[in-house]
Amino acid sequence: MAGETVITVVGNLTADPELRTTSNGGKVVNFTIASTPRTYNRNTGQFEDGDALFMRCSCWDSQYTTMASNIAQSLTKGMRVIAQGNLVQRSYQTQQGESRTVVELRITEIGPSLSRATASVNRISSGNSGSNGNYSSNRGGFQGANAAPNYANGAGANAANANYNAAAAPSTDPWSASDDSSAFGGSSDFGSSADFGSEEIPF
Protein backbone atom coordinates (compact mmCIF):
# COMPACT_ATOMS: atom_id res chain seq x y z
CA MET A 1 0.00 0.00 0.00
CA ALA A 2 1.48 3.34 -1.06
CA GLY A 3 2.27 6.02 1.48
CA GLU A 4 2.90 3.74 4.45
CA THR A 5 5.85 4.38 6.75
CA VAL A 6 7.72 1.07 7.05
CA ILE A 7 10.42 0.76 9.71
CA THR A 8 12.51 -1.99 11.29
CA VAL A 9 13.14 -2.07 15.04
CA VAL A 10 15.69 -4.24 16.84
CA GLY A 11 15.36 -4.54 20.60
CA ASN A 12 14.15 -6.51 23.59
CA LEU A 13 10.62 -7.20 24.75
CA THR A 14 9.81 -5.33 27.94
CA ALA A 15 7.13 -7.86 28.95
CA ASP A 16 5.40 -10.98 27.68
CA PRO A 17 3.16 -10.27 24.67
CA GLU A 18 -0.48 -9.90 25.70
CA LEU A 19 -3.03 -11.67 23.50
CA ARG A 20 -6.63 -10.43 23.68
CA THR A 21 -9.89 -11.33 22.02
CA THR A 22 -12.05 -8.41 20.91
CA SER A 23 -15.82 -8.20 21.16
CA ASN A 24 -16.21 -9.29 17.53
CA GLY A 25 -14.00 -12.34 18.05
CA GLY A 26 -10.78 -10.98 16.56
CA LYS A 27 -7.44 -11.67 18.24
CA VAL A 28 -4.80 -8.99 18.74
CA VAL A 29 -1.46 -9.13 20.51
CA ASN A 30 0.23 -6.10 22.07
CA PHE A 31 3.77 -5.71 23.32
CA THR A 32 6.57 -3.16 23.65
CA ILE A 33 10.08 -3.34 22.21
CA ALA A 34 12.88 -1.46 23.97
CA SER A 35 15.54 -0.45 21.45
CA THR A 36 18.69 0.98 23.03
CA PRO A 37 21.47 2.37 20.82
CA ARG A 38 25.08 1.79 21.85
CA THR A 39 27.92 4.15 20.97
CA TYR A 40 31.65 3.89 21.52
CA ASN A 41 33.20 6.45 23.86
CA ARG A 42 36.76 7.11 22.75
CA ASN A 43 37.61 8.79 26.05
CA THR A 44 36.66 5.82 28.22
CA GLY A 45 37.28 3.12 25.63
CA GLN A 46 33.89 1.57 26.36
CA PHE A 47 30.49 1.27 24.73
CA GLU A 48 27.74 3.30 26.36
CA ASP A 49 23.96 2.98 26.17
CA GLY A 50 22.01 5.83 24.65
CA ASP A 51 18.40 6.80 25.28
CA ALA A 52 16.07 3.84 24.81
CA LEU A 53 13.17 3.92 22.36
CA PHE A 54 10.07 2.14 23.64
CA MET A 55 8.01 1.15 20.62
CA ARG A 56 4.45 -0.01 21.20
CA CYS A 57 3.57 -2.85 18.80
CA SER A 58 0.41 -4.67 17.76
CA CYS A 59 -0.50 -7.53 15.46
CA TRP A 60 -3.81 -9.15 14.47
CA ASP A 61 -4.85 -12.63 13.47
CA SER A 62 -6.66 -12.86 10.14
CA GLN A 63 -8.21 -15.45 7.87
CA TYR A 64 -4.81 -15.91 6.22
CA THR A 65 -2.49 -15.99 9.22
CA THR A 66 -2.48 -16.52 12.98
CA MET A 67 0.54 -14.30 13.49
CA ALA A 68 -0.79 -12.69 16.67
CA SER A 69 -1.33 -16.08 18.30
CA ASN A 70 2.10 -17.27 17.11
CA ILE A 71 3.76 -14.23 18.69
CA ALA A 72 1.99 -14.81 22.01
CA GLN A 73 3.06 -18.47 22.03
CA SER A 74 6.63 -17.90 20.90
CA LEU A 75 8.03 -14.70 22.40
CA THR A 76 8.62 -13.81 26.04
CA LYS A 77 9.94 -10.94 28.10
CA GLY A 78 13.59 -10.12 27.47
CA MET A 79 13.90 -11.78 24.07
CA ARG A 80 15.79 -9.79 21.48
CA VAL A 81 13.78 -9.52 18.27
CA ILE A 82 13.88 -7.95 14.83
CA ALA A 83 10.48 -6.48 13.96
CA GLN A 84 9.23 -4.79 10.81
CA GLY A 85 5.94 -3.05 10.30
CA ASN A 86 4.02 0.09 9.46
CA LEU A 87 3.87 3.11 11.75
CA VAL A 88 0.25 3.99 12.44
CA GLN A 89 -1.33 6.78 14.47
CA ARG A 90 -4.72 6.49 16.10
CA SER A 91 -6.80 8.45 18.58
CA TYR A 92 -8.98 7.22 21.41
CA GLN A 93 -10.79 8.46 24.50
CA THR A 94 -9.90 7.47 28.03
CA GLN A 95 -12.47 6.45 30.61
CA GLN A 96 -12.28 10.03 31.87
CA GLY A 97 -13.27 11.34 28.43
CA GLU A 98 -9.83 12.66 27.55
CA SER A 99 -8.66 12.43 23.94
CA ARG A 100 -5.33 10.70 23.39
CA THR A 101 -3.23 9.96 20.33
CA VAL A 102 -0.76 7.09 20.13
CA VAL A 103 1.78 5.97 17.53
CA GLU A 104 2.45 2.26 17.30
CA LEU A 105 4.10 -0.26 15.01
CA ARG A 106 1.64 -2.55 13.20
CA ILE A 107 3.76 -5.69 12.86
CA THR A 108 4.09 -7.38 9.48
CA GLU A 109 7.14 -9.55 10.24
CA ILE A 110 8.96 -10.46 13.45
CA GLY A 111 11.55 -12.98 14.56
CA PRO A 112 14.37 -13.52 17.05
CA SER A 113 17.78 -11.96 16.73
CA LEU A 114 20.34 -14.74 16.25
CA SER A 115 23.43 -12.63 16.90
CA ARG A 116 23.80 -14.13 20.39
CA ALA A 117 21.23 -16.91 20.46
CA THR A 118 19.96 -19.94 18.58
CA ALA A 119 16.40 -20.87 17.69
CA SER A 120 14.46 -23.74 16.15
CA VAL A 121 11.57 -23.29 13.74
CA ASN A 122 8.33 -25.25 14.04
CA ARG A 123 6.38 -24.81 10.83
CA ILE A 124 2.66 -25.35 11.27
CA SER A 125 0.92 -27.16 8.43
CA SER A 126 -1.20 -24.93 6.22
CA GLY A 127 -4.38 -25.75 4.39
CA ASN A 128 -4.67 -24.34 0.88
CA SER A 129 -8.14 -23.67 -0.48
CA GLY A 130 -8.18 -23.12 -4.23
CA SER A 131 -5.58 -20.68 -5.47
CA ASN A 132 -5.84 -18.16 -2.66
CA GLY A 133 -3.84 -20.25 -0.20
CA ASN A 134 -5.91 -19.65 2.93
CA TYR A 135 -4.22 -20.70 6.14
CA SER A 136 -6.34 -22.88 8.36
CA SER A 137 -4.02 -23.21 11.31
CA ASN A 138 -1.11 -21.58 13.13
CA ARG A 139 1.89 -20.92 10.89
CA GLY A 140 4.91 -21.70 12.95
CA GLY A 141 7.17 -19.75 15.18
CA PHE A 142 9.73 -19.73 17.92
CA GLN A 143 8.44 -21.43 21.01
CA GLY A 144 9.20 -19.13 23.91
CA ALA A 145 7.72 -21.41 26.55
CA ASN A 146 10.90 -23.49 26.61
CA ALA A 147 13.28 -20.58 26.22
CA ALA A 148 16.35 -20.51 28.43
CA PRO A 149 16.82 -17.44 30.66
CA ASN A 150 19.94 -16.18 28.98
CA TYR A 151 19.14 -12.60 28.03
CA ALA A 152 20.36 -9.86 30.32
CA ASN A 153 20.21 -6.10 29.81
CA GLY A 154 19.59 -6.38 26.10
CA ALA A 155 22.41 -8.82 25.37
CA GLY A 156 21.74 -12.44 24.59
CA ALA A 157 23.81 -15.24 25.97
CA ASN A 158 24.05 -18.95 25.45
CA ALA A 159 20.85 -20.61 24.29
CA ALA A 160 20.31 -24.29 23.78
CA ASN A 161 21.48 -25.46 20.39
CA ALA A 162 18.66 -26.73 18.23
CA ASN A 163 18.80 -29.04 15.24
CA TYR A 164 16.28 -28.69 12.49
CA ASN A 165 15.40 -32.01 10.88
CA ALA A 166 13.67 -31.84 7.52
CA ALA A 167 11.37 -34.59 6.33
CA ALA A 168 12.92 -37.33 4.23
CA ALA A 169 10.21 -37.19 1.53
CA PRO A 170 9.87 -35.28 -0.61
CA SER A 171 13.55 -34.39 -0.60
CA THR A 172 12.89 -31.11 -2.40
CA ASP A 173 10.70 -29.76 0.40
CA PRO A 174 12.84 -29.07 3.51
CA TRP A 175 9.81 -27.56 5.29
CA SER A 176 7.63 -30.65 5.21
CA ALA A 177 8.41 -31.52 8.83
CA SER A 178 9.82 -29.84 11.87
CA ASP A 179 11.14 -30.47 15.33
CA ASP A 180 8.89 -30.41 18.34
CA SER A 181 11.64 -28.86 20.37
CA SER A 182 12.49 -25.21 20.55
CA ALA A 183 14.98 -22.99 22.18
CA PHE A 184 15.44 -19.29 21.97
CA GLY A 185 16.26 -16.33 24.08
CA GLY A 186 15.14 -15.99 27.64
CA SER A 187 14.04 -13.40 30.10
CA SER A 188 15.70 -10.45 31.70
CA ASP A 189 14.44 -7.83 34.07
CA PHE A 190 13.04 -4.90 32.11
CA GLY A 191 10.82 -3.92 34.99
CA SER A 192 7.16 -4.50 35.65
CA SER A 193 4.35 -3.31 33.42
CA ALA A 194 3.90 -0.37 35.77
CA ASP A 195 7.26 0.97 34.65
CA PHE A 196 5.84 1.58 31.18
CA GLY A 197 2.52 3.05 32.22
CA SER A 198 -0.55 1.35 33.66
CA GLU A 199 -3.13 2.92 31.38
CA GLU A 200 -4.71 0.40 29.05
CA ILE A 201 -4.94 1.57 25.45
CA PRO A 202 -8.20 0.41 23.85
CA PHE A 203 -8.39 -1.19 20.45
GIGICOR-V450264 format. One record per residue. N is the residue number from 1. RES is the residue in one small letter. PSI is psi in whole degrees, -180 to 180 (none if undefined). D_LAST is the distance of its C-alpha to the last C-alpha in Angstrom with 2 decimals. Layout:
BEGIN
n=N res=RES psi=PSI d_last=D_LAST
n=N res=RES psi=PSI d_last=D_LAST
END
This chain:
BEGIN
n=1 res=m psi=129 d_last=22.14
n=2 res=a psi=148 d_last=24.09
n=3 res=g psi=-2 d_last=22.92
n=4 res=e psi=149 d_last=20.19
n=5 res=t psi=105 d_last=20.53
n=6 res=v psi=128 d_last=21.07
n=7 res=i psi=161 d_last=21.75
n=8 res=t psi=132 d_last=22.84
n=9 res=v psi=132 d_last=22.22
n=10 res=v psi=125 d_last=24.54
n=11 res=g psi=-169 d_last=23.99
n=12 res=n psi=145 d_last=23.37
n=13 res=l psi=132 d_last=20.39
n=14 res=t psi=-18 d_last=20.11
n=15 res=a psi=169 d_last=18.91
n=16 res=d psi=140 d_last=18.39
n=17 res=p psi=141 d_last=15.29
n=18 res=e psi=115 d_last=12.88
n=19 res=l psi=129 d_last=12.15
n=20 res=r psi=156 d_last=9.95
n=21 res=t psi=125 d_last=10.37
n=22 res=t psi=174 d_last=8.11
n=23 res=s psi=-27 d_last=10.25
n=24 res=n psi=9 d_last=11.63
n=25 res=g psi=-2 d_last=12.71
n=26 res=g psi=153 d_last=10.80
n=27 res=k psi=132 d_last=10.75
n=28 res=v psi=142 d_last=8.75
n=29 res=v psi=138 d_last=10.54
n=30 res=n psi=142 d_last=10.05
n=31 res=f psi=170 d_last=13.29
n=32 res=t psi=135 d_last=15.42
n=33 res=i psi=127 d_last=18.67
n=34 res=a psi=115 d_last=21.56
n=35 res=s psi=114 d_last=23.96
n=36 res=t psi=115 d_last=27.28
n=37 res=p psi=150 d_last=30.07
n=38 res=r psi=131 d_last=33.63
n=39 res=t psi=153 d_last=36.70
n=40 res=y psi=125 d_last=40.37
n=41 res=n psi=111 d_last=42.42
n=42 res=r psi=-25 d_last=45.97
n=43 res=n psi=-42 d_last=47.40
n=44 res=t psi=-17 d_last=46.25
n=45 res=g psi=23 d_last=46.16
n=46 res=q psi=158 d_last=42.78
n=47 res=f psi=140 d_last=39.19
n=48 res=e psi=145 d_last=36.88
n=49 res=d psi=138 d_last=33.12
n=50 res=g psi=-165 d_last=31.48
n=51 res=d psi=130 d_last=28.37
n=52 res=a psi=143 d_last=25.35
n=53 res=l psi=124 d_last=22.24
n=54 res=f psi=106 d_last=19.03
n=55 res=m psi=117 d_last=16.56
n=56 res=r psi=133 d_last=12.91
n=57 res=c psi=153 d_last=12.19
n=58 res=s psi=155 d_last=9.84
n=59 res=c psi=142 d_last=11.29
n=60 res=w psi=147 d_last=10.96
n=61 res=d psi=155 d_last=13.86
n=62 res=s psi=-177 d_last=15.67
n=63 res=q psi=-14 d_last=19.02
n=64 res=y psi=-23 d_last=20.78
n=65 res=t psi=150 d_last=19.49
n=66 res=t psi=46 d_last=18.05
n=67 res=m psi=-39 d_last=17.33
n=68 res=a psi=-45 d_last=14.29
n=69 res=s psi=-39 d_last=16.62
n=70 res=n psi=-41 d_last=19.48
n=71 res=i psi=-46 d_last=17.90
n=72 res=a psi=-34 d_last=17.20
n=73 res=q psi=-22 d_last=20.79
n=74 res=s psi=-33 d_last=22.47
n=75 res=l psi=146 d_last=21.36
n=76 res=t psi=169 d_last=21.90
n=77 res=k psi=135 d_last=22.12
n=78 res=g psi=-17 d_last=24.74
n=79 res=m psi=141 d_last=24.94
n=80 res=r psi=126 d_last=25.68
n=81 res=v psi=161 d_last=23.78
n=82 res=i psi=117 d_last=23.94
n=83 res=a psi=140 d_last=20.64
n=84 res=q psi=143 d_last=20.41
n=85 res=g psi=-171 d_last=17.66
n=86 res=n psi=132 d_last=16.62
n=87 res=l psi=127 d_last=15.63
n=88 res=v psi=149 d_last=12.87
n=89 res=q psi=133 d_last=12.22
n=90 res=r psi=156 d_last=9.56
n=91 res=s psi=152 d_last=9.94
n=92 res=y psi=170 d_last=8.49
n=93 res=q psi=136 d_last=10.73
n=94 res=t psi=173 d_last=11.61
n=95 res=q psi=-21 d_last=13.35
n=96 res=q psi=3 d_last=16.47
n=97 res=g psi=10 d_last=15.64
n=98 res=e psi=141 d_last=15.63
n=99 res=s psi=132 d_last=14.06
n=100 res=r psi=152 d_last=12.63
n=101 res=t psi=132 d_last=12.29
n=102 res=v psi=150 d_last=11.26
n=103 res=v psi=128 d_last=12.78
n=104 res=e psi=165 d_last=11.80
n=105 res=l psi=116 d_last=13.65
n=106 res=r psi=106 d_last=12.45
n=107 res=i psi=132 d_last=15.01
n=108 res=t psi=-29 d_last=17.73
n=109 res=e psi=144 d_last=20.38
n=110 res=i psi=146 d_last=20.88
n=111 res=g psi=171 d_last=23.90
n=112 res=p psi=150 d_last=26.10
n=113 res=s psi=128 d_last=28.54
n=114 res=l psi=17 d_last=32.04
n=115 res=s psi=-31 d_last=34.00
n=116 res=r psi=29 d_last=34.69
n=117 res=a psi=165 d_last=33.54
n=118 res=t psi=162 d_last=34.04
n=119 res=a psi=153 d_last=31.78
n=120 res=s psi=149 d_last=32.39
n=121 res=v psi=127 d_last=30.52
n=122 res=n psi=105 d_last=29.99
n=123 res=r psi=124 d_last=29.47
n=124 res=i psi=136 d_last=28.11
n=125 res=s psi=143 d_last=30.09
n=126 res=s psi=149 d_last=28.60
n=127 res=g psi=118 d_last=29.61
n=128 res=n psi=131 d_last=30.54
n=129 res=s psi=108 d_last=30.71
n=130 res=g psi=-142 d_last=33.01
n=131 res=s psi=-4 d_last=32.55
n=132 res=n psi=-13 d_last=28.78
n=133 res=g psi=46 d_last=28.47
n=134 res=n psi=143 d_last=25.57
n=135 res=y psi=128 d_last=24.55
n=136 res=s psi=-4 d_last=24.91
n=137 res=s psi=177 d_last=24.24
n=138 res=n psi=143 d_last=22.86
n=139 res=r psi=-18 d_last=24.21
n=140 res=g psi=152 d_last=25.57
n=141 res=g psi=-160 d_last=24.79
n=142 res=f psi=116 d_last=26.05
n=143 res=q psi=105 d_last=26.33
n=144 res=g psi=-14 d_last=25.36
n=145 res=a psi=-31 d_last=26.56
n=146 res=n psi=16 d_last=30.12
n=147 res=a psi=144 d_last=29.64
n=148 res=a psi=143 d_last=32.38
n=149 res=p psi=77 d_last=31.68
n=150 res=n psi=2 d_last=33.17
n=151 res=y psi=138 d_last=30.75
n=152 res=a psi=126 d_last=31.60
n=153 res=n psi=41 d_last=30.49
n=154 res=g psi=-2 d_last=29.01
n=155 res=a psi=130 d_last=32.11
n=156 res=g psi=157 d_last=32.43
n=157 res=a psi=-158 d_last=35.57
n=158 res=n psi=130 d_last=37.32
n=159 res=a psi=158 d_last=35.31
n=160 res=a psi=134 d_last=36.99
n=161 res=n psi=141 d_last=38.49
n=162 res=a psi=137 d_last=37.27
n=163 res=n psi=134 d_last=39.27
n=164 res=y psi=117 d_last=37.79
n=165 res=n psi=118 d_last=40.09
n=166 res=a psi=158 d_last=39.92
n=167 res=a psi=150 d_last=41.30
n=168 res=a psi=-32 d_last=44.98
n=169 res=a psi=135 d_last=44.72
n=170 res=p psi=151 d_last=44.04
n=171 res=s psi=-19 d_last=45.01
n=172 res=t psi=-6 d_last=43.24
n=173 res=d psi=91 d_last=39.78
n=174 res=p psi=-7 d_last=38.92
n=175 res=w psi=9 d_last=35.45
n=176 res=s psi=-12 d_last=36.83
n=177 res=a psi=164 d_last=36.57
n=178 res=s psi=163 d_last=35.01
n=179 res=d psi=156 d_last=35.57
n=180 res=d psi=-16 d_last=34.01
n=181 res=s psi=163 d_last=34.16
n=182 res=s psi=151 d_last=31.82
n=183 res=a psi=124 d_last=32.00
n=184 res=f psi=138 d_last=29.96
n=185 res=g psi=-147 d_last=29.15
n=186 res=g psi=-164 d_last=28.71
n=187 res=s psi=151 d_last=27.30
n=188 res=s psi=168 d_last=28.15
n=189 res=d psi=101 d_last=27.40
n=190 res=f psi=11 d_last=24.67
n=191 res=g psi=167 d_last=24.25
n=192 res=s psi=172 d_last=21.99
n=193 res=s psi=-23 d_last=18.30
n=194 res=a psi=-25 d_last=19.66
n=195 res=d psi=-20 d_last=21.24
n=196 res=f psi=17 d_last=18.04
n=197 res=g psi=135 d_last=16.60
n=198 res=s psi=-9 d_last=15.57
n=199 res=e psi=131 d_last=12.81
n=200 res=e psi=124 d_last=9.49
n=201 res=i psi=124 d_last=6.67
n=202 res=p psi=165 d_last=3.76
n=203 res=f psi=none d_last=0.00
END
